[in-house]
Amino acid sequence: MKTKLAFLALACAALPLAAAETLTADTAVFQQADASAPVITRLTKGASVEFVGDAPAGWRRVEVTGTFEAFAHTRDITKSLDVREGANLLTAPAKTSPVLTTAQKDDQTEIVGVTGDYCQLKVTKKLQGFIATGEMANRPGKPLTPGPSAAVARPIAPSAAPGRAVAVTNTADLPRLFSGTLVVARRPLINPNPPYDYQLTDLSGRRFAYVDTKRLVLTDKLENMVDKIVTVTGTVRNTVDGKDLVVAAESIQVK
């Protein structure tokens, strides 16, 4: 028994323990132990950082908590506007982009925009990365594309790419920017009694949101904007039946 206890004590002593230290200089946190890897975030002098686990020579593994920018494919967004557990969160809106992390059940995520087939997210969670030491320390590295948010959340501009609505969760009262083709919603066969007179469609002609024009004060007639690509500023909500999105427009401009 004593032999087993001694062995366990030695094994535990060999395990790397987490330790917090105060940074003496501004420091980049790399996604991988590679100076050419993307930079997750940049920590300022005086920040406390937690070192965890093992790392290759010349590097230290760290764990940072912050709000980061990421992208998820629209197929990984559920009907409740959550990110599917286990989905890859990418550093840019392309399938070949590096994976920043994978979505976990307790992640705090917010959809702030859409770029093509990808939702732009703000993700608040803990991430592990690497800090260079010795000769590798403080080399500039390659920033994430688009640039990463720091440990403190920064505003992320909503996407103006035509074709999809910007879905929101707990920030539904904030005006957002939408882009698409403005068309008349009423269609004799397909949609004879729409809840609103106008809708926005994507590049394939599919409706992604109705447009509520009650609050608009226009210098130009809406009829002159029909069948043109426009940008709409407004807040988004669900229709009464919950089947569609509607944008309460505050302004509309032809692109």
N, C-alpha and C positions, 0 to 999 in steps of 0.2 A: 504493500500500500504506500509506504514512504517513497519507494522508487517511482511509483506512478505519480504521486503528488509532486515530487521533485521534477519529473519530466514535464508535467503540466505547467509548473512554475517557469521552467526554462522556455517552454513554447510560448507562453503568454508574454514573457519578457522580450521575446524575439519579434512579436507583432509590432508594426509601426503604430504609434499612438498619435492622435490628432493633437496639434499644438498651435496656439494662436500667437502671432507675432505682429509687431507694428512695423510697417514699411518705412524705410528711411529715404525713399525716393519714389517718384511716379513709376509705376510698373505695369507692363502689359501682361495680360493673362492669355496665353496661346491655347488654341483648341487641342493641339497635339504638342508633344515634346519635339518641336521642329520650328526653327526660326522662320521658315517660309510658310508655316501654317497660319490660318486666319486667327485674328485676335478676337477673343470673346468679349473682353471689356478691358478698360484701363483703370487701374486703381491709383488713387492719389497718395502722395506722401502723407504719412500719419494714419492711414487706414489700417484697420486690424484685419489680418488674413489668417485663415486656418489652413495649416499644412496637414495633409492626410495621405496615407498610403505610400507606396514606393514610386520612384521615378528614375529614369535613366540618368547617367552621370551628367552633371551640368544643368540639371533641372530639378524642380521641386513641384510635387503635385499639390494643388490647392483646391479648396471648395469655396465658392462665392455665391452669395444670395443676391439676386437682383431682378430687374425687369429687362427682358431681352426681346429683341425683334426676331421673329421667325416666320416661316411660311409653311402652310399645310395644303395639300391637294384638297380640292372641294369635295372629293369623294370621302375624305376622312372627317368631314364636318357632319355632325348628326342633325336631326330635325330640331333638336333643342339648342342648336348652335354651339354645342360642345365639340371638342376635338376627340375623336375616337381613341380610346386607350391603346397604346402601342404604336400609334401612327408616327412616322418620321416627321420631325420638325426641321425644316431645311434652312440654310442660311440665305437662300435666294429663291425666287420663284421659278425654279427649273429643276427637272428630275435629276440632273447631273450635279446639282449643288451639294456641297458637304452637308452631312447631317449634324445639326447643332445638338439635338437630344431627341429622345422619344417621349411621347405624351404619356403621362401617368395619371392615375385616377384623381389625385388630389391637387393637380396642377391648377394654378389660377391663369386662365387664358381669356383674352378678349379679342374679338375680331374687329379690326379697325379699317380694313380695306380689302379690295379684291384686285388681283392682277392676273388677267387671263383665267387659267384654271386653278389658281392658287389664292388662298385666303392669307392676308397679311395679319399677323397676330402680335399681341403683346403677351409674353409669357413670364410669369413671376414664379421662380423656383430656385433651387440650389443646383449649380452646375460645377463640375470638376474641370479643371484646366491645368496648365503648367506655367510656372514662372522660371525664366532662365536665370542661371547664376554664373558667376565667373565671367569668361570672355563673351558669353552669349547674352548676358544681362542687358536689358533695355534696348536691344536691337528693334527696329521699328516694326517688323513683321508685316504681313499682308492683312489689311482690314477685311472684315466680312463685307459682302456685297448684297444689299446696300449696307452702309456703315452700321455697326452695332450700337445699341443703347448702352449707356453706362449703368453702374450699379443702381443709380437712382433713375427712375423712369423719365424718359423724355417724350414730348409729343411726337407722334408719327403721323405724317400727312396722309390723309386718305387717298386711295388710288382714283385717278380720273380716267382709267382705261375703259373704253366703251365696251359694254356687253354684260356687265353683271352689277347687281346692287351691292352696296356696302352694308353688310349685316352688322347689327350692334346688339349688345346684351344689356348691361346695366348703364350704358351711356346713351340710351335711346333719345334722350332729350337734347342731345348735342347736334347741331347742324352738320350734315355730311355732304360730300360732293359726289354726284352721280353723273354718269355719262352714258348716252345711248341715243337711239333714234326716236324722236317724238312722233307718235302716230295716233290717229283717232282710234279709240278703243272699240267703238261699236262696229261689229261685223254681222251682217244679216244672218249668216248661217252658223258661224263659229261662236260669236259672242254678241247676241242680239240685245241683251240688257245688262251692260257692264255697270259696276257700281260707280265708275268715274268715266269722264269723257275722254281722257287721254291716258296713254301708257308709254313706257319706255321699252324698247326692244333691243336685243343684242344684234351682233353682226349676222346671225342666221335668221333674224326676224322673229325670234321667240320673245314673248313678253317676260320681263323679269320684275317689273313693278308698275303699278298704276301711279298716276300723278294727280294729286289733289291740288287744284289751282285756286281754291277759295281765297287764300291769303295773298295771292299775287297782285302786285300793282305794276302793270306793264306799260311801257311806252310803245311797244310794238305788239301787234295782234298775234295771238297764238296761232291763228290760221297761217300766218307767214312762216311759222317755225315747223309746221307739220312736214314729216318725211325728211327732216334734216337732223344731223347729229348735233345734240345740244348738251350742255352741262346744266345740271339742276342742283341748286343748293337747298337743302331742307332736312327735316327729320323723318325718320322711317318708323313705320308701325305695321302691324298686321291688319288685314281687312277683317270685317266683323266675323266672317266664317273661318278665319284663320288660315285660309288656303293660299292667300297671296300677300305680297308686300305692297304698301302704298307709301309714296313719298309726299309729305306735306310741303309743297314747294314754297320757298321764300323768294327765289329768283331763278330765271331761266335765260340762258344765253346760247345763241348759235355759235358753234365752234368754228 
